[in-house]
């Protein structure tokens, strides 16, 4: 496992990847696992794309991803990738898109376990009433990400 800590406007983001360079995790304010080794060159493209996103020049990521999760979690995370930049969906809408209309809570749980912050946009999921609900990186980051994407959407 390799890692790099990328500086972002929302604080340091720990990028973890497998030995092939596929991202397995992006987390704010996290420490690398003891068995991981620093590899800033191997993760330079991921750091560059994150910087472009935060500067307003990128609305989608093109990175190799390999998150670990159950088949249901991976299905939810794949559905998150279908939410257009600058838009939001409710947990219920995601559940219906997955063919599980009563599965909003299960979708919420899977969303909360998303290991790839920002790149797999779990921040785009909100409550049915439009409220901001939990975010592993903190609601202040979720608000900031949604505001950033709202401003970027006006530019594109």
C-alpha positions as CSV (number, residue, x, y, z in Angstrom):
1,X,0.0,0.0,0.0
2,X,1.2,3.5,-0.9
3,X,0.2,6.9,0.3
4,X,0.5,10.6,-0.3
5,X,-0.9,13.5,1.7
6,X,-2.4,16.1,-0.6
7,X,-3.0,19.6,0.7
8,X,-6.5,20.9,-0.1
9,X,-8.5,24.0,0.8
10,X,-10.5,21.7,3.2
11,X,-7.4,20.3,5.0
12,X,-4.9,17.5,4.3
13,X,-6.3,14.6,2.4
14,X,-4.7,11.2,2.8
15,X,-4.6,9.4,-0.6
16,X,-4.1,5.6,-0.3
17,X,-3.5,3.3,-3.2
18,X,-2.7,-0.3,-3.8
19,X,0.7,-1.2,-5.2
20,X,-0.7,-0.9,-8.8
21,X,-1.6,2.7,-8.1
22,X,-5.4,2.3,-7.9
23,X,-6.9,4.6,-5.2
24,X,-8.4,2.7,-2.4
25,X,-9.1,5.6,0.0
26,X,-9.2,9.4,0.2
27,X,-9.8,10.7,3.7
28,X,-9.5,14.1,5.4
29,X,-7.4,14.5,8.5
30,X,-6.3,10.8,8.5
31,X,-3.0,9.2,9.2
32,X,-1.4,6.6,6.9
33,X,-1.5,3.0,8.1
34,X,1.8,1.8,9.5
35,X,2.3,-0.6,6.7
36,X,1.9,2.1,3.9
37,X,4.9,3.7,2.3
38,X,5.0,7.2,1.0
39,X,4.8,7.5,-2.8
40,X,4.1,11.1,-3.9
41,X,5.2,10.4,-7.5
42,X,2.9,7.4,-7.9
43,X,0.0,9.5,-6.6
44,X,0.9,12.7,-8.4
45,X,-1.9,12.4,-10.9
46,X,-4.5,11.9,-8.2
47,X,-3.2,14.9,-6.3
48,X,-3.1,17.0,-9.5
49,X,-6.8,16.1,-10.3
50,X,-7.8,17.0,-6.8
51,X,-6.1,20.4,-7.0
52,X,-7.8,21.0,-10.4
53,X,-11.2,20.1,-8.8
54,X,-10.6,22.5,-5.9
55,X,-9.4,25.3,-8.2
56,X,-12.6,25.0,-10.3
57,X,-11.0,23.5,-13.4
58,X,-12.3,19.9,-13.1
59,X,-15.8,18.5,-12.8
60,X,-15.0,14.8,-13.1
61,X,-12.1,12.5,-12.2
62,X,-10.3,10.1,-14.4
63,X,-8.4,7.9,-11.9
64,X,-8.1,4.2,-11.3
65,X,-10.3,3.3,-8.3
66,X,-10.3,0.1,-6.2
67,X,-12.4,0.7,-3.1
68,X,-13.0,-2.3,-0.9
69,X,-16.6,-3.0,0.0
70,X,-19.6,-5.3,-0.2
71,X,-21.3,-5.8,-3.6
72,X,-24.2,-3.5,-2.3
73,X,-21.7,-0.8,-1.2
74,X,-20.0,-0.9,-4.5
75,X,-23.3,-0.6,-6.3
76,X,-24.2,2.5,-4.2
77,X,-20.8,4.0,-4.9
78,X,-21.2,3.4,-8.6
79,X,-24.5,5.2,-8.4
80,X,-22.8,8.1,-6.7
81,X,-20.5,8.5,-9.7
82,X,-23.6,9.0,-11.9
83,X,-24.7,12.1,-9.9
84,X,-23.8,15.0,-12.2
85,X,-21.4,17.6,-10.9
86,X,-23.2,20.4,-9.1
87,X,-26.4,18.3,-8.5
88,X,-27.7,16.4,-5.5
89,X,-29.8,13.3,-4.9
90,X,-31.6,12.1,-1.8
91,X,-31.0,8.8,-0.2
92,X,-34.4,7.7,-1.4
93,X,-33.7,8.7,-5.0
94,X,-30.5,6.6,-4.9
95,X,-32.4,3.7,-3.5
96,X,-35.0,3.8,-6.2
97,X,-32.2,4.1,-8.9
98,X,-30.8,0.9,-7.4
99,X,-34.1,-0.8,-7.6
100,X,-34.6,-0.8,-3.9
101,X,-37.3,1.8,-3.2
102,X,-37.5,1.1,0.5
103,X,-33.7,1.0,0.9
104,X,-32.9,4.6,1.8
105,X,-31.4,3.7,5.1
106,X,-29.2,1.0,3.6
107,X,-28.1,3.4,0.9
108,X,-27.3,5.9,3.7
109,X,-25.2,3.4,5.5
110,X,-23.3,2.5,2.3
111,X,-22.9,6.1,1.4
112,X,-21.4,6.7,4.9
113,X,-18.8,4.0,4.3
114,X,-17.6,5.5,1.0
115,X,-13.8,5.3,1.2
116,X,-13.1,7.8,-1.6
117,X,-14.1,11.2,-0.5
118,X,-14.6,13.8,-3.2
119,X,-13.8,11.5,-6.1
120,X,-16.8,9.3,-5.4
121,X,-19.1,12.2,-4.5
122,X,-21.0,11.0,-1.5
123,X,-21.2,14.7,-0.5
124,X,-23.9,15.1,-3.2
125,X,-26.4,13.0,-1.2
126,X,-28.8,15.0,0.9
127,X,-31.9,14.3,3.0
128,X,-35.3,14.0,1.3
129,X,-36.2,17.5,2.6
130,X,-33.0,19.0,1.2
131,X,-31.2,19.0,4.5
132,X,-27.5,18.3,4.8
133,X,-27.1,15.0,6.5
134,X,-23.9,13.3,7.8
135,X,-20.6,13.4,6.0
136,X,-17.5,11.5,7.3
137,X,-15.4,14.5,6.6
138,X,-17.7,16.8,8.6
139,X,-20.7,18.8,7.6
140,X,-18.5,21.9,7.2
141,X,-16.7,20.1,4.4
142,X,-19.9,18.8,2.8
143,X,-21.2,22.4,2.7
144,X,-18.0,23.7,1.2
145,X,-17.9,20.9,-1.5
146,X,-21.5,21.6,-2.5
147,X,-20.9,25.4,-2.6
148,X,-17.8,24.9,-4.7
149,X,-19.7,22.7,-7.2
150,X,-22.6,25.2,-7.3
151,X,-20.2,28.0,-8.2
152,X,-18.4,25.7,-10.8
153,X,-21.7,24.7,-12.4
154,X,-22.4,28.4,-13.1
155,X,-19.1,28.5,-15.1
156,X,-19.6,25.4,-17.3
